[in-house]
């Protein structure tokens, strides 16, 4: 049975992604910074709880050590954990709130990748899905026909653009893995600031599709529900 780990799996897209992976036959770790919430999610889904705070080096290292002890490898990593600051005019955004967003959405991914890359390589078919956003796509924010072009939001959008570049760099550095970014679309999770949201089941579907990529599938790409998406 393939082993998968989903960060921020206690609610929203993370919880639904874990649910769909369990249904697809994966042995899933529901990772969350609050151990109690991770345990409740795991009990609900028939998964394994894992305490993992992506903003804490020791927490991430301890989580990786536990997975190594229990399995010795990891087949799928879904970097879903993310935060969004209060929506306000760009001129009112300060450094402290920007740092908090980047610490989770960008540096947090680096922490997790650093700790889990050895286990993904042990898989022989390791897959990483970074949960991105259309608001981090330069192609979309410059397209007046797209709703993303009408949103001005710092620092969340910048963090998702940075995540896209991280995805490309990791994919280039580790060609034996499948490492991609997925835009789930405007999903009703409580974090979305764009109109026209879809149910969480629909948002998780392209994430799970990319999580099931094989070595013959693309790496270093940007995908959404329709397939390959503009950067």
C-alpha positions as CSV (number, residue, x, y, z in Angstrom):
1,X,0.0,0.0,0.0
2,X,1.3,3.4,-0.9
3,X,2.1,5.8,1.9
4,X,0.8,9.4,1.6
5,X,1.2,12.5,3.9
6,X,-1.0,15.6,3.7
7,X,0.0,18.7,5.6
8,X,-2.8,20.9,7.0
9,X,-5.1,17.8,6.8
10,X,-7.4,18.7,9.7
11,X,-9.8,20.8,7.7
12,X,-10.8,22.1,4.2
13,X,-8.9,21.0,1.2
14,X,-6.4,19.0,3.3
15,X,-9.0,17.0,5.0
16,X,-10.9,16.3,1.8
17,X,-7.6,15.4,-0.1
18,X,-6.8,12.9,2.7
19,X,-10.3,11.5,2.5
20,X,-10.0,10.9,-1.3
21,X,-6.6,9.4,-0.9
22,X,-7.8,7.0,1.7
23,X,-10.7,6.1,-0.6
24,X,-8.2,5.5,-3.4
25,X,-6.3,2.9,-1.3
26,X,-3.5,5.0,0.2
27,X,-2.3,4.7,3.8
28,X,-2.5,8.3,4.7
29,X,-1.0,10.5,7.4
30,X,-3.2,13.4,8.4
31,X,-0.6,16.0,9.5
32,X,-1.5,19.1,11.5
33,X,0.3,21.3,13.9
34,X,-2.3,20.5,16.6
35,X,-2.0,16.9,17.5
36,X,-5.5,16.6,18.7
37,X,-6.9,17.9,15.4
38,X,-4.6,15.5,13.5
39,X,-6.0,12.7,15.6
40,X,-9.6,13.6,15.1
41,X,-9.1,13.8,11.3
42,X,-7.4,10.5,11.3
43,X,-10.1,8.8,13.3
44,X,-12.8,10.3,10.9
45,X,-11.0,9.0,7.8
46,X,-9.3,5.8,9.0
47,X,-5.9,7.4,8.6
48,X,-2.8,7.9,10.7
49,X,-2.4,11.1,12.8
50,X,0.8,13.1,12.6
51,X,1.7,16.2,14.6
52,X,3.6,18.5,12.1
53,X,4.0,22.2,12.4
54,X,5.5,23.4,9.1
55,X,6.9,26.6,10.8
56,X,8.9,24.6,13.3
57,X,12.1,22.8,12.4
58,X,12.0,20.3,15.3
59,X,8.4,19.4,14.6
60,X,9.1,18.7,11.0
61,X,12.2,16.7,11.8
62,X,10.3,14.6,14.4
63,X,7.5,13.9,12.0
64,X,9.9,12.7,9.3
65,X,11.7,10.5,11.9
66,X,8.4,8.9,12.8
67,X,7.5,8.1,9.2
68,X,10.9,6.7,8.7
69,X,10.6,4.4,11.7
70,X,7.1,3.2,10.7
71,X,7.7,2.8,7.0
72,X,11.2,3.7,5.8
73,X,9.8,5.6,2.9
74,X,7.1,8.0,1.7
75,X,5.4,7.7,-1.7
76,X,3.3,10.9,-1.8
77,X,3.7,14.3,-0.1
78,X,1.0,16.9,-0.4
79,X,2.2,20.3,0.8
80,X,-1.2,21.8,1.5
81,X,-0.7,23.7,4.8
82,X,-1.1,27.5,4.1
83,X,-2.3,30.7,5.8
84,X,-3.8,33.9,4.5
85,X,-3.5,37.3,6.1
86,X,-6.3,39.8,6.5
87,X,-7.3,41.2,3.1
88,X,-6.3,44.9,3.1
89,X,-4.9,47.6,0.7
90,X,-1.4,46.9,-0.4
91,X,-0.1,50.0,1.2
92,X,-1.3,48.8,4.6
93,X,0.5,45.4,4.5
94,X,3.4,45.3,6.9
95,X,6.5,43.1,7.0
96,X,5.4,41.1,10.1
97,X,2.3,39.7,8.4
98,X,4.1,39.1,5.2
99,X,6.8,37.1,7.1
100,X,4.1,35.0,8.8
101,X,2.5,34.1,5.5
102,X,5.8,33.3,3.8
103,X,7.0,31.3,6.8
104,X,4.1,28.9,6.3
105,X,3.4,29.0,2.6
106,X,7.0,29.1,1.3
107,X,9.6,28.4,4.0
108,X,7.3,25.8,5.5
109,X,7.4,23.9,2.2
110,X,11.2,24.1,2.2
111,X,11.3,22.7,5.7
112,X,9.1,19.8,4.8
113,X,10.9,19.0,1.6
114,X,14.3,19.1,3.3
115,X,13.1,16.6,5.9
116,X,11.1,14.3,3.7
117,X,13.1,14.2,0.4
118,X,15.2,11.2,1.6
119,X,12.0,9.2,2.3
120,X,10.5,10.2,-1.0
121,X,13.7,9.0,-2.8
122,X,13.4,5.7,-0.9
123,X,10.0,5.2,-2.5
124,X,11.3,4.7,-6.0
125,X,8.2,6.5,-7.3
126,X,8.0,9.6,-5.0
127,X,5.4,12.2,-5.8
128,X,5.1,15.7,-4.4
129,X,2.0,17.9,-4.9
130,X,2.3,21.6,-3.9
131,X,-1.1,23.1,-3.5
132,X,-0.9,26.4,-5.3
133,X,-3.4,29.0,-6.5
134,X,-4.4,30.7,-9.7
135,X,-3.7,34.0,-7.9
136,X,0.0,33.0,-8.0
137,X,0.0,32.5,-11.8
138,X,1.5,35.4,-13.8
139,X,-0.4,34.2,-16.8
140,X,-3.7,34.5,-15.1
141,X,-3.1,37.8,-13.2
142,X,-2.2,39.4,-16.5
143,X,-5.3,38.1,-18.3
144,X,-8.2,40.6,-18.0
145,X,-10.7,37.8,-18.7
146,X,-9.6,36.0,-15.5
147,X,-11.0,36.9,-12.1
148,X,-7.5,36.6,-10.7
149,X,-6.5,39.7,-12.6
150,X,-8.9,41.8,-10.5
151,X,-7.5,40.7,-7.1
152,X,-4.9,42.7,-5.3
153,X,-3.7,40.8,-2.3
154,X,-0.3,40.9,-0.6
155,X,1.3,38.7,0.6
156,X,-0.7,35.5,-0.1
157,X,-0.5,35.8,-3.9
158,X,3.2,36.5,-3.8
159,X,3.7,33.4,-1.6
160,X,1.9,31.2,-4.1
161,X,4.0,32.6,-7.0
162,X,7.1,31.8,-5.0
163,X,5.7,28.3,-4.4
164,X,5.4,27.8,-8.1
165,X,9.1,28.6,-8.7
166,X,10.0,26.3,-5.8
167,X,8.2,23.5,-7.5
168,X,10.1,24.0,-10.7
169,X,13.5,24.2,-8.9
170,X,12.8,21.0,-6.9
171,X,11.6,19.2,-10.0
172,X,14.9,20.2,-11.8
173,X,17.0,19.1,-8.8
174,X,15.2,15.8,-8.4
175,X,14.2,14.4,-11.8
176,X,13.5,11.0,-10.4
177,X,10.5,12.4,-8.5
178,X,7.2,13.8,-9.8
179,X,7.0,17.3,-8.3
180,X,4.1,19.6,-9.5
181,X,2.0,22.5,-8.3
182,X,-1.8,22.2,-8.5
183,X,-4.3,25.0,-8.4
184,X,-7.5,23.5,-6.8
185,X,-9.6,26.4,-8.1
186,X,-11.8,28.7,-6.1
187,X,-12.9,26.4,-3.3
188,X,-15.2,26.9,-0.4
189,X,-12.7,26.5,2.4
190,X,-13.0,29.7,4.5
191,X,-9.7,31.0,3.1
192,X,-10.9,32.0,-0.4
193,X,-11.3,35.7,-1.2
194,X,-12.6,35.3,-4.7
195,X,-16.2,34.8,-5.8
196,X,-17.8,31.7,-7.4
197,X,-16.3,29.0,-5.2
198,X,-16.8,25.3,-5.8
199,X,-17.3,22.5,-3.2
200,X,-14.2,21.1,-1.4
201,X,-14.7,17.8,-3.1
202,X,-14.1,19.4,-6.5
203,X,-11.1,21.3,-5.3
204,X,-9.4,18.2,-3.9
205,X,-9.9,16.2,-7.1
206,X,-7.0,17.7,-9.2
207,X,-4.7,17.4,-6.1
208,X,-5.5,13.7,-5.8
209,X,-5.1,13.2,-9.6
210,X,-1.5,14.7,-9.4
211,X,-0.8,12.6,-6.3
212,X,-1.4,9.5,-8.4
213,X,1.1,10.5,-11.1
214,X,3.5,7.7,-12.2
215,X,7.1,8.1,-13.4
216,X,5.8,8.5,-16.9
217,X,3.7,11.6,-16.0
218,X,5.0,15.2,-16.1
219,X,7.1,16.9,-13.4
220,X,7.7,20.6,-12.8
221,X,4.3,21.5,-14.1
222,X,1.4,23.7,-13.1
223,X,-2.0,21.9,-13.2
224,X,-5.6,22.5,-12.4
225,X,-8.9,20.6,-13.0
226,X,-8.6,21.1,-16.7
227,X,-5.0,19.9,-17.0
228,X,-1.9,21.9,-17.6
229,X,-2.3,25.5,-16.6
230,X,-0.5,28.8,-17.6
231,X,2.4,29.9,-15.3
